């Protein structure tokens, strides 16, 4: 499940995922929020928290994640990923350099620092 978070600057879209993430989560929550933000902002910051109870992502959702990133490739300015899921943190660290945005991974205990960094 993905839910949109509030309390971030206008140029930031923020989400938290938990449990099992599906393609429907991307289609009904994440993609519409990104599209709406891009109507008012040229460059976006993304705050993405992966909760402690995250249990996986279905293949269709993984594809949608990739598609959203690539469709708006040059619209991302900063991306903060907050997670204790090692394989996700390692993947982002290994491939984050491919994004034109500044990408940083934070542990769940560092969420406040991630919020400060994404708002900078």
Buried (B, 14 or more C-beta within 10 A) or exposed (E): BBBEBEEBEEBBBBBBBBEBBBBBBBEEBBBEBBEEBBEEBEEBBBBBBBBEEBEEBBEBBBEBBEEBBEEBEEBBBBBBBBBBBEEBBEEBEEEBEEBEBBBBBBEBEBBEBBBEBBBE
